[in-house]
């Protein structure tokens, strides 16, 4: 496995910028939208987060792989969801005694292609300046012209519907029905396991539904409330989900949305979304709760946001949270229905736990309903 680190690989961006490095993971070629995550830990949770489906992740921490992989506690879904990984120093060995195996072996098993020895500081500055774009990694095609031909075949994330590709194929249950206080219908647009854990630990019995489940079928289960999950892709391309969320709101049952779920709540309320210049991805984004006046350090992963002007002028929507870095909208709630959402990840896996109170807020709505 150490020898695979000596094989040359290329990272080619859509604007023609090239980075040369060393291959990691499986030899091959892979492409997707390139984005960066500034977290110093939690790489395994990032790689298995369905919201990263279709994307190449740049890990900005200087060393990746040094604590290996531990399957039992750190998987957010059943498989690795990223398309590829870029880092500076990749460690083929690990020091954590509880790890199951190395990150190199993990990527080989998951057929993930990556590249190391890249100047990630330069790369991140480039993406911050130029904006997110498609990219391609290859350890088999080292001709830049041929690689660009492959890159141009990759579809843009703008307008791309991806939740139906990562959702569960069949409904399933999480938690114990006996003793649970509430039945929560969870719409799986790319759900993370840690979100479900936060719900079940608070007395919720969850039925997780495939993304395109008809509203009537969800209601047949007689849920007490709804959870709208995170997920990948462009929310404006998910008209089926927008219609479902709109119907759920009108039942007057409590509804809580996270990330993509936040965007879908906005769209179902007549608020447009837009693609961000380079998005928010990391574990240290400051968000102000406008209700309490307190600041939270949050975990974030999104490339789309909701229109602040449309929300500000909407008679039935209140802005509850804003990002202190760029003033983007981080949370909203309906004034006329018990429905609210946040753009960031209160389950914070990985990340700080400042925002887990939001699950308690959902429980308060369930108690009051």
N, C-alpha and C positions, 0 to 999 in steps of 0.2 A: 504493500500500500504506500510506503514511503516513496518507492520508485515512481509511482504515478504522478508524484508532485514535480517530477523533473520534465514532464511533457509540456511543450509549449501550447498555449491557448490564446485565442483572440477574443476581445470584447469589442464589438462594433456598434456604435450608436447610429440612430436614424439620420443624424446630421453629418455623418461621415467621420466623426471622431473615433479614433482607434486606441485601444489600450492593449498592450501585450503583457501576458502573465504566464502562470503555470496552471495546468489542468488540475482540477480536483473533482472528486466524485466519479461519475461514469464518463468515459470518453464518448464524445458525440457532439451534437449541435442542438441548441435550444434557443427559443426566442420568446419575447413578451415585452410588456411595458416595464421599463426600468424605474425603480424607486428606491429610496434609502430609508433605513430604520436606524435611529440614533441610540437605541438601547444598548447598555453595556452588558446585559445578560439576557437570558430567555430566548436564545436563538432557536431552540427546539420548539417552543410554543409558537414562535413566529412562523416557522416552516410548515407547521401543521394547521395554521389558521386558514380556514377556507376563504377568508376575505382577500388573501394574497394569490388566489388562483388566477393564473394568466400573467403573473408578474415575476420579474427577475429582481431579487432583493440584494441591495448593497448593504452589507453590515459595516457600520462605521467604526465599531470597536476594533482596536488594533489587532487583537488575537481572537480567532474564532476556532472552536473545536477543542480547546484545552481542558474542558471539563466533560467531554464525551457526551453520550446519549443515555438517558434513563427512561425506558419505555413506560414504566408503570405510572408515573406521576405527571409527566410533562407533555403528553400528547393532547392536542386540542381537537383532533378529529382522527379518523381511522387511517389516514395516510398523509404523506407529505404533499402539500398543495402548491408550493411555489414552482415556477418553471425553471429557475436557475438561481445561482448564488454567486456574488462577487465579494471578495474581501481582500484585506491586505496580507496579514500573516495567517496561514491556515495550519493548524496543528494536527498532524496525523497520529499523535499520541495524546493520551489524556491522563489526568491525575486523580480524578474522583473515584474512590474505591467502590462506590455504589453504582457506577455507570455500567451499562450492559455491553457497550462496545464503542468504537470510535465514530466520530462524525463522518469520516471517510467511508467506513463500512456502511453506515446509515444511508448515505447518499448513493452508494453503489447498489444497495438493496432496493432503493426507491427510484433508481434510474434517473438521478438528478445530475445534470452537467453544471459545472461551475468553473470559476477561474480565480486564482489567488495572485499575490504579488502585484496587485494593482494599487496605484496611488489613489486610495479612496477619498482622501481629502480633496484632491484635484477633481476627481469624478463628481463628488457631491457638490462642490462649488459650481461645476459646469451645469449640472442638472438644476440647481437652484437658480442659475442665471438664465438658462435656455428653457427650462420647464421639462416636465416628464415627456418621454418619447419612447418609442419602441427601440429595442436593442436585441442583439443576438450574440451568443457565446458559442465558440466552436474550438474543439481540439482536433478536428479532422479536416476542416476546410480553412486553410491558412492564406488563401488567395482572397484579398479584400474585395475585389470586384465580384467574385462568385458569391462571397458571403453577403454582400449588399443585395444581390438578386434574391437570396433566400430571405433576407430581412424584409424586403418590400412586400413579401407575401403575407406577412403577419398583420392581422386586422387591428385597427385602432381600438383602444378601450372606450373611446367616445362612441356611445350608441350600442355598446356590446352587452347583451344579456347573458350572464354567466351563472346565475343562481340555480337555474334548472340543471346545470352540469355538476353541481356539488351537493345538491340536496339529497336527502334520504329517498330511496326508492319506495319504501313502505313505511307506514306509520309505526312508531314504537313508543313505549312508555318508559319514563324515568321517575324514580321515587317509589314510595310505598303507598298504595291506595288506602290501606287500613291505617287510620290515624292521621292521614293528611287532611288539612282543613279546606284546601282549595284545589279545584281542577283547572289547570292552565293549559290552554291550547297554544302550543308553540309552533309558529310558522318557520320552517327550516329553509332559510335562504342562504345558509352557510353557517349554521349554529356552532358555537364553541362549547366544548364539554364543561368548561369552568363556569359558563353562564348557567347551564342547567344545574350544576352543583349549588350555585348561589340561590336558585329558586327552590330546589328540593330541601335544602338545609333550613329554609324558612317555612316549611310546612306545605309546600306545593307538590301536587301530583301532576306530572306533565305528560301530555300526549304530544309527540312531535310529529307534525304533518309535513308531507312533501310540499314543495313550493307551490305547485299548481293545483293543490287540493281545492275543490269548489267550496265556497263559503257554506253552502247548505250541509255538506258533509262534515265540516268542522262543527257546526252548530248541533248536529245530530248527537254529538258526544256530550252536549250540555255543559260547556265549560263555564267557570265562574269569571274568567278573565282571559286576556290574550297577551302573548308576548311575540313581538315582531323582531326577528333576529338580524344580526349582522350578515354580511355576505359580499361577494365580489361583483364587479361590473358596474354598468351605468344604470342608476335607478329609473331614469326616464324611459328606459327600454322595457320596463317591467309593468306594462299596463294591466296585466292579469293580477299582479300583487296590489297595485294601487286601488283597483276596484274592490278587492277583498278587504283591504284595510279600511276603505271607506264604509263598507257594510258593517265591519266589526265596530267601528266608532259609533255608528248609529244604534247599536244594541244597548248603548249606555253601560256596558260592562267595562271594568277597568282594563286599560291597554297601556303597555309599556314597550317602547321601541329603543333599540341600540344601534348606532352607526347607520347601516343601510336601513334599518327599521325606522330611524329618525327621519331619514330622507323620504321614506315611503309615507310616513305620517304627514309630512309637509306636502308632498305631491297629492295625497288624497284630500288635503284641505285646500287645494288650489294654489299651492306655492311651488314655484319652479325650482329646479336644482341646476347647478352648473359644474363644469369640470374645473378643478383648481389648477393653478400654475404648476405646483409640484406636491401638493397635498401635505398632510400631517401624519408622520409615522415615527413614533418614539414613545418614551416613558416619562418625559419630563415637561409636558405641555401645560402651562398655567391657564386655568379656567376660573372665571369668577362666577359664583352663584349669585345672581341678582336678587334672589329672594332673601337669602341670609346675609349677603354681603361678604361671605367668606371666599377665600381662594382655595382651589384644589390643584394638586399636581396630578396630572392624568396620563393614562396610556391611550394612545391614539393610532388609528390606522384607517385613513380614508383619503380618497382622491377626488371626491365630489362633495359639494356643500349646498346649503339652501340659500335662497335669495333673501338677503336681510331687508331690503326695501319692501318687498312684497309681504314679508311677515310683519314688519312694523306697521303697515297700513291695514292689516287684516283685523276685523273687529272681534274675531273669536279665538285668536291665538296670542299667547303671551310669551315673550322671550324670557327664558329663565337662566340661561348660561351663555357667556361669551368668552371667546379665546382672547387672552390678554396680550398675545403676540401680534395678532393681525385683526382682531375684532370680529372674526367670523362667528356665525351663530353656532353654539354648542348645545343648546337645549331649548325646547319649547313645550308648552302645554296648551291644551284646549280649554277655553273658559266655559264652554257649553257642554262638554263631555269629560268623563274621567279618563283622559288620555294624555300621556306625556312621553317625551323621548329625549335622548341625549346623543350627540354626535360621537362622543368618545366611549371608552370601554370601562365601565365601573367594576367589572369583574377583575380587570387588570391582571391578566395572565399572559405575558409578564407585566410587571409594573407596580406602582404604589397603590395602596388600598384606601386612599382618601375618599373615594367616591362610592364605596359599597353601600352607603346609606340609601342610595337610590333604589336598591332592591327593597329596603324597609319602607320607602315611600310607596312602592307598589303594593306592599302588604297592607299598608294603612288604607289605601283605596279599596282593596278587597274587603277589609273589615267593615268599611263604611257602606259598602254596596248592598 
